[in-house]
Structures are given as structure tokens and as C-alpha cells.
Amino acid sequence: MFKKEIWEIIPNLKINWKPALYWVLNEHAVRKNALIIFILWSITFVYTFITRDFLFFNILVTTLFIDFFIKISVWPKYSIFSQISNFLVRNKEKQYVWAKQKRFAWTIWVFMSGTTLFLVLWLWITCGLPMLLCLICLTFMFAEAFFWYCVWCTIYIFLRNKWYIKKEKYAPVCANWACELEEKNNF
């Protein structure tokens, strides 16, 4: 549908004069995606908190679970939120960054939304933990959408630096300059 997907390996792409031989994504599209989800979560959270009606909450959590699951298992370009965000930034210059830590973040979002679905739909727990998970999601999406700071991506880089996650052959370019900070600390 669009010429450049949100997640791809681009032949002959160089980032900071180094070959980018790894999966990349458009940072602008990802941030727009976070903003869309933040707005939807905010409206749904406030509505659910005031009315105690979990219909829209359940619909949104289910939609986000499916969307994040598609992003990590199939391909991000098939995700509806990725399509919308890609469309919104279609005229903006692309800023490519490493995609692996974002996939890690999306995997955590799948587990969080899956846990929320289980608590609300199967255990009928409608306050406490599900609302806390929603508030955590809101906080992290706010940080990503407005401050360009991905908390889960930073945790991924931390785990990578401590050798809990295998380091890659090529030094990637990360959002938030997290990879660059790691290289400076190693010297």
C-alpha cells in the first residue's frame, strides 16, 4: 500500500555513514503510532474510570493486543495502527533506526494487553490491576509520543549491555541515542 514499510531491511542504506545491515523502522511513524494509541488509551481510560463501563476498554485492549501481536509475529506493515501512522507521516523525511528493541517493546505490550484481557474478560477483575496496567501503558505511551523516549527500548539496550541479550554483529542506530551512549561508556 505504501512505498516504504514501517519495518524493513533497506539495501544500501547508510545511517551515520555506516551500513545499516539490520531491520530498521521509521522513527517518525513509530512516534505517531504511540501518539494515536496514547490518545485512544486516554479517552478510554477516563471514560472507563468515570462510568465503570468496560465495553470500550475491552474493545481497545483486544484491538491493541491483536495489533501488537501482528507487529511481532507477522509484520508491522500489516498492523492497522502502523498503516495509519505511516499515512500520517508519508510526506515527512524518514528517520531510520534499529527495529530490534522496538520489537522487544511490542512483545511486552502483547503480554501486558494479554494480561489485562485475561483479568477483565475471564476473571472479571475490573479495578485495581487492570487499571494499573492501563495507567502504566498511558505513562509509557506518553513518554514515547511526547518526549521520544521508549522505556522498553532503553531496558532492551540495558539488557543487551549486560550481556543478557546477545549483541549484534553491526552497531545499530537506536532511538533516544541509547546505542551511542553505550559505545561511549565502553571506551
BELCORCOR-V208793 format. One record per residue. N is the residue number from 0. SS is DSSP state (H for helix, E for strand, C for the rest). D_FIRST is the distance of its C-alpha to the first C-alpha in Angstrom with 2 decimals. Layout:
n=N ss=SS d_first=D_FIRST
n=N ss=SS d_first=D_FIRST
This chain:
n=0 ss=C d_first=0.00
n=1 ss=C d_first=3.82
n=2 ss=C d_first=6.80
n=3 ss=C d_first=8.85
n=4 ss=C d_first=8.76
n=5 ss=C d_first=11.61
n=6 ss=E d_first=13.80
n=7 ss=E d_first=14.42
n=8 ss=C d_first=17.33
n=9 ss=C d_first=17.10
n=10 ss=C d_first=19.69
n=11 ss=C d_first=22.50
n=12 ss=C d_first=21.44
n=13 ss=E d_first=24.61
n=14 ss=E d_first=25.18
n=15 ss=C d_first=28.68
n=16 ss=C d_first=29.60
n=17 ss=E d_first=29.15
n=18 ss=E d_first=26.71
n=19 ss=C d_first=24.00
n=20 ss=C d_first=24.14
n=21 ss=C d_first=22.66
n=22 ss=C d_first=19.46
n=23 ss=E d_first=18.34
n=24 ss=E d_first=16.26
n=25 ss=E d_first=15.84
n=26 ss=H d_first=18.95
n=27 ss=H d_first=18.03
n=28 ss=H d_first=15.00
n=29 ss=H d_first=17.40
n=30 ss=H d_first=20.12
n=31 ss=H d_first=18.15
n=32 ss=H d_first=17.25
n=33 ss=H d_first=21.01
n=34 ss=H d_first=21.93
n=35 ss=H d_first=19.99
n=36 ss=H d_first=21.62
n=37 ss=H d_first=24.92
n=38 ss=H d_first=25.01
n=39 ss=H d_first=24.32
n=40 ss=H d_first=26.89
n=41 ss=H d_first=29.40
n=42 ss=H d_first=29.40
n=43 ss=H d_first=29.60
n=44 ss=H d_first=32.26
n=45 ss=H d_first=34.45
n=46 ss=H d_first=34.19
n=47 ss=H d_first=35.04
n=48 ss=H d_first=37.81
n=49 ss=H d_first=39.44
n=50 ss=H d_first=39.18
n=51 ss=C d_first=39.19
n=52 ss=C d_first=36.70
n=53 ss=C d_first=34.24
n=54 ss=H d_first=31.97
n=55 ss=H d_first=29.17
n=56 ss=H d_first=29.89
n=57 ss=H d_first=29.40
n=58 ss=H d_first=26.18
n=59 ss=H d_first=24.69
n=60 ss=H d_first=26.10
n=61 ss=H d_first=24.75
n=62 ss=H d_first=21.23
n=63 ss=H d_first=21.45
n=64 ss=H d_first=23.01
n=65 ss=H d_first=20.23
n=66 ss=H d_first=17.54
n=67 ss=H d_first=19.55
n=68 ss=H d_first=20.36
n=69 ss=H d_first=16.76
n=70 ss=H d_first=16.38
n=71 ss=H d_first=19.52
n=72 ss=H d_first=19.55
n=73 ss=C d_first=16.17
n=74 ss=C d_first=13.71
n=75 ss=H d_first=12.85
n=76 ss=H d_first=9.06
n=77 ss=H d_first=9.82
n=78 ss=C d_first=12.15
n=79 ss=H d_first=11.93
n=80 ss=H d_first=13.85
n=81 ss=H d_first=11.75
n=82 ss=H d_first=8.65
n=83 ss=H d_first=11.30
n=84 ss=H d_first=12.98
n=85 ss=H d_first=10.18
n=86 ss=H d_first=9.73
n=87 ss=H d_first=13.53
n=88 ss=C d_first=14.12
n=89 ss=C d_first=11.65
n=90 ss=C d_first=14.88
n=91 ss=C d_first=17.01
n=92 ss=C d_first=18.12
n=93 ss=C d_first=16.89
n=94 ss=C d_first=19.72
n=95 ss=E d_first=19.29
n=96 ss=E d_first=21.60
n=97 ss=E d_first=22.53
n=98 ss=C d_first=20.54
n=99 ss=H d_first=23.40
n=100 ss=H d_first=25.30
n=101 ss=H d_first=22.31
n=102 ss=H d_first=21.90
n=103 ss=H d_first=25.62
n=104 ss=H d_first=25.25
n=105 ss=H d_first=22.58
n=106 ss=H d_first=25.00
n=107 ss=H d_first=27.76
n=108 ss=H d_first=25.73
n=109 ss=H d_first=25.24
n=110 ss=H d_first=29.02
n=111 ss=H d_first=29.86
n=112 ss=H d_first=27.79
n=113 ss=H d_first=29.08
n=114 ss=H d_first=32.59
n=115 ss=H d_first=32.26
n=116 ss=H d_first=31.07
n=117 ss=H d_first=34.01
n=118 ss=H d_first=36.49
n=119 ss=H d_first=35.53
n=120 ss=H d_first=34.65
n=121 ss=H d_first=37.10
n=122 ss=C d_first=39.88
n=123 ss=C d_first=39.78
n=124 ss=C d_first=40.28
n=125 ss=C d_first=39.04
n=126 ss=C d_first=40.55
n=127 ss=C d_first=41.29
n=128 ss=H d_first=38.98
n=129 ss=H d_first=35.77
n=130 ss=H d_first=36.21
n=131 ss=H d_first=37.05
n=132 ss=H d_first=33.87
n=133 ss=H d_first=31.95
n=134 ss=H d_first=33.92
n=135 ss=H d_first=33.18
n=136 ss=H d_first=29.43
n=137 ss=H d_first=29.85
n=138 ss=H d_first=31.88
n=139 ss=H d_first=29.53
n=140 ss=H d_first=26.43
n=141 ss=H d_first=28.59
n=142 ss=H d_first=29.56
n=143 ss=H d_first=26.03
n=144 ss=H d_first=24.64
n=145 ss=H d_first=27.68
n=146 ss=H d_first=29.40
n=147 ss=C d_first=26.59
n=148 ss=C d_first=28.71
n=149 ss=C d_first=27.35
n=150 ss=H d_first=30.47
n=151 ss=H d_first=29.16
n=152 ss=H d_first=27.91
n=153 ss=H d_first=31.42
n=154 ss=H d_first=32.97
n=155 ss=H d_first=30.95
n=156 ss=H d_first=32.23
n=157 ss=H d_first=35.70
n=158 ss=H d_first=35.66
n=159 ss=H d_first=34.44
n=160 ss=H d_first=37.27
n=161 ss=C d_first=39.81
n=162 ss=C d_first=38.74
n=163 ss=C d_first=37.70
n=164 ss=C d_first=34.30
n=165 ss=C d_first=34.29
n=166 ss=C d_first=33.59
n=167 ss=C d_first=31.09
n=168 ss=C d_first=32.09
n=169 ss=C d_first=30.23
n=170 ss=C d_first=30.77
n=171 ss=C d_first=27.46
n=172 ss=C d_first=26.56
n=173 ss=C d_first=26.42
n=174 ss=H d_first=25.77
n=175 ss=H d_first=29.10
n=176 ss=H d_first=30.72
n=177 ss=H d_first=31.86
n=178 ss=H d_first=31.74
n=179 ss=H d_first=33.65
n=180 ss=H d_first=36.27
n=181 ss=H d_first=36.77
n=182 ss=H d_first=37.44
n=183 ss=H d_first=39.95
n=184 ss=H d_first=41.76
n=185 ss=C d_first=42.24
n=186 ss=C d_first=44.33
